[in-house]
Amino acid sequence: MSRSVVYARRAAAAVAIGVLAMGCQESAQEKAAQTHLTPPTPTAPASTAPSPSR
């Protein structure tokens, strides 16, 4: 194969990887937007001990 064919294939592969990476970023942005729409859930377990009163 000639060098120009090798360079063309490498360039095509780089473009394909870039396009695929952009598609993954959009999915991540959509997921992040969806998490902002849902209310937060508590992560700490509820305490059974009574709280001290002042």
MDTraj code that builds the backbone (N, CA, C; nanometers):
import mdtraj as md
import numpy as np

residues = "MET SER ARG SER VAL VAL TYR ALA ARG ARG ALA ALA ALA ALA VAL ALA ILE GLY VAL LEU ALA MET GLY CYS GLN GLU SER ALA GLN GLU LYS ALA ALA GLN THR HIS LEU THR PRO PRO THR PRO THR ALA PRO ALA SER THR ALA PRO SER PRO SER ARG".split()
xyz = np.array([
    [0.0833, -0.1183, 0.0000],
    [0.0000, 0.0000, 0.0000],
    [0.0877, 0.1246, 0.0000],
    [0.0395, 0.2258, -0.0649],
    [0.1168, 0.3496, -0.0682],
    [0.0921, 0.4290, 0.0596],
    [0.1807, 0.5220, 0.0855],
    [0.1699, 0.6025, 0.2067],
    [0.0432, 0.6867, 0.2082],
    [0.0008, 0.7347, 0.0942],
    [-0.1187, 0.8183, 0.0907],
    [-0.2425, 0.7385, 0.1316],
    [-0.2478, 0.6109, 0.0948],
    [-0.3610, 0.5266, 0.1341],
    [-0.3593, 0.5043, 0.2846],
    [-0.2410, 0.4830, 0.3402],
    [-0.2283, 0.4621, 0.4840],
    [-0.2715, 0.5879, 0.5589],
    [-0.2272, 0.7035, 0.5132],
    [-0.2649, 0.8290, 0.5779],
    [-0.4149, 0.8540, 0.5668],
    [-0.4727, 0.8226, 0.4514],
    [-0.6166, 0.8417, 0.4333],
    [-0.6959, 0.7510, 0.5273],
    [-0.6511, 0.6278, 0.5443],
    [-0.7206, 0.5362, 0.6353],
    [-0.7072, 0.5832, 0.7801],
    [-0.5903, 0.6314, 0.8159],
    [-0.5715, 0.6819, 0.9525],
    [-0.6598, 0.8033, 0.9776],
    [-0.6689, 0.8905, 0.8800],
    [-0.7530, 1.0096, 0.8943],
    [-0.9001, 0.9701, 0.9059],
    [-0.9427, 0.8743, 0.8265],
    [-1.0817, 0.8283, 0.8333],
    [-1.1109, 0.7649, 0.9687],
    [-1.0169, 0.6899, 1.0213],
    [-1.0356, 0.6286, 1.1525],
    [-1.0437, 0.7351, 1.2619],
    [-0.9610, 0.8377, 1.2520],
    [-0.9636, 0.9449, 1.3512],
    [-1.0961, 1.0202, 1.3470],
    [-1.1466, 1.0455, 1.2282],
    [-1.2757, 1.1132, 1.2147],
    [-1.3876, 1.0270, 1.2716],
    [-1.3843, 0.8966, 1.2438],
    [-1.4876, 0.8065, 1.2946],
    [-1.4869, 0.8022, 1.4467],
    [-1.3690, 0.7973, 1.5058],
    [-1.3589, 0.7970, 1.6520],
    [-1.4124, 0.9279, 1.7092],
    [-1.3807, 1.0378, 1.6446],
    [-1.4315, 1.1678, 1.6908],
    [-1.5828, 1.1768, 1.6847],
    [-1.6410, 1.1252, 1.5781],
    [-1.7867, 1.1281, 1.5639],
    [-1.8516, 1.0404, 1.6704],
    [-1.7954, 0.9235, 1.6936],
    [-1.8504, 0.8358, 1.7963],
    [-1.8382, 0.8981, 1.9347],
    [-1.7276, 0.9643, 1.9619],
    [-1.7089, 1.0290, 2.0916],
    [-1.8096, 1.1419, 2.1109],
    [-1.8402, 1.2150, 2.0067],
    [-1.9393, 1.3217, 2.0173],
    [-2.0766, 1.2643, 2.0489],
    [-2.1085, 1.1513, 1.9907],
    [-2.2364, 1.0874, 2.0188],
    [-2.2466, 1.0447, 2.1637],
    [-2.1381, 0.9970, 2.2216],
    [-2.1383, 0.9561, 2.3621],
    [-2.1526, 1.0771, 2.4533],
    [-2.0940, 1.1884, 2.4184],
    [-2.1053, 1.3079, 2.5008],
    [-2.2476, 1.3597, 2.5034],
    [-2.3172, 1.3521, 2.3915],
    [-2.4554, 1.3975, 2.3892],
    [-2.5407, 1.3118, 2.4807],
    [-2.5161, 1.1831, 2.4823],
    [-2.5912, 1.0946, 2.5708],
    [-2.5632, 1.1290, 2.7164],
    [-2.4395, 1.1598, 2.7485],
    [-2.4041, 1.1955, 2.8851],
    [-2.4696, 1.3274, 2.9248],
    [-2.4764, 1.4230, 2.8311],
    [-2.5409, 1.5505, 2.8600],
    [-2.6900, 1.5318, 2.8806],
    [-2.7528, 1.4458, 2.8001],
    [-2.8954, 1.4200, 2.8172],
    [-2.9220, 1.3535, 2.9522],
    [-2.8360, 1.2612, 2.9903],
    [-2.8521, 1.1930, 3.1183],
    [-2.8368, 1.2924, 3.2328],
    [-2.7405, 1.3828, 3.2220],
    [-2.7200, 1.4834, 3.3257],
    [-2.8408, 1.5762, 3.3338],
    [-2.8991, 1.6098, 3.2204],
    [-3.0168, 1.6961, 3.2205],
    [-3.1347, 1.6254, 3.2861],
    [-3.1479, 1.4959, 3.2650],
    [-3.2564, 1.4202, 3.3256],
    [-3.2390, 1.4096, 3.4764],
    [-3.1170, 1.4001, 3.5249],
    [-3.0959, 1.3886, 3.6688],
    [-3.1295, 1.5194, 3.7393],
    [-3.1194, 1.6313, 3.6708],
    [-3.1557, 1.7590, 3.7317],
    [-3.3072, 1.7737, 3.7429],
    [-3.3810, 1.7009, 3.6629],
    [-3.5263, 1.7097, 3.6668],
    [-3.5856, 1.6241, 3.7777],
    [-3.5175, 1.5211, 3.8206],
    [-3.5701, 1.4343, 3.9245],
    [-3.5321, 1.4883, 4.0613],
    [-3.6195, 1.4735, 4.1596],
    [-3.5861, 1.5244, 4.2930],
    [-3.4762, 1.4402, 4.3561],
    [-3.3958, 1.5007, 4.4404],
    [-3.2871, 1.4261, 4.5035],
    [-3.3424, 1.3233, 4.6013],
    [-3.2731, 1.2138, 4.6140],
    [-3.3134, 1.1104, 4.7086],
    [-3.2186, 1.1124, 4.8272],
    [-3.2688, 1.0864, 4.9459],
    [-3.1795, 1.0877, 5.0628],
    [-3.0827, 0.9702, 5.0567],
    [-2.9595, 0.9954, 5.0962],
    [-2.8593, 0.8907, 5.0918],
    [-2.8259, 0.8398, 5.2312],
    [-2.8519, 0.9196, 5.3340],
    [-2.8214, 0.8772, 5.4702],
    [-2.9418, 0.8028, 5.5272],
    [-2.9173, 0.6963, 5.6025],
    [-3.0295, 0.6247, 5.6626],
    [-3.0939, 0.7073, 5.7731],
    [-3.2207, 0.6839, 5.7965],
    [-3.2915, 0.7562, 5.9006],
    [-3.2385, 0.7133, 6.0365],
    [-3.2252, 0.8067, 6.1258],
    [-3.1731, 0.7789, 6.2602],
    [-3.2880, 0.7357, 6.3508],
    [-3.2665, 0.6322, 6.4323],
    [-3.3688, 0.5876, 6.5265],
    [-3.3485, 0.6470, 6.6642],
    [-3.2320, 0.7055, 6.6879],
    [-3.2051, 0.7661, 6.8185],
    [-3.2711, 0.9026, 6.8241],
    [-3.3296, 0.9374, 6.9399],
    [-3.3923, 1.0703, 6.9504],
    [-3.2851, 1.1784, 6.9504],
    [-3.3185, 1.2916, 6.8904],
    [-3.2239, 1.4020, 6.8851],
    [-3.2269, 1.4764, 7.0185],
    [-3.1123, 1.5264, 7.0633],
    [-3.1105, 1.5990, 7.1909],
    [-3.1859, 1.7307, 7.1781],
    [-3.2639, 1.7625, 7.2777],
    [-3.3400, 1.8886, 7.2756],
    [-3.2700, 1.9900, 7.3640],
    [-3.2831, 2.1144, 7.3306],
    [-3.2166, 2.2204, 7.4070],
    [-3.3122, 2.2868, 7.4997],
])
top = md.Topology()
chain = top.add_chain()
for i, resn in enumerate(residues, 1):
    res = top.add_residue(resn, chain, resSeq=i)
    for name in ("N", "CA", "C"):
        top.add_atom(name, md.element.get_by_symbol(name[0]), res)
traj = md.Trajectory(xyz[None], top)
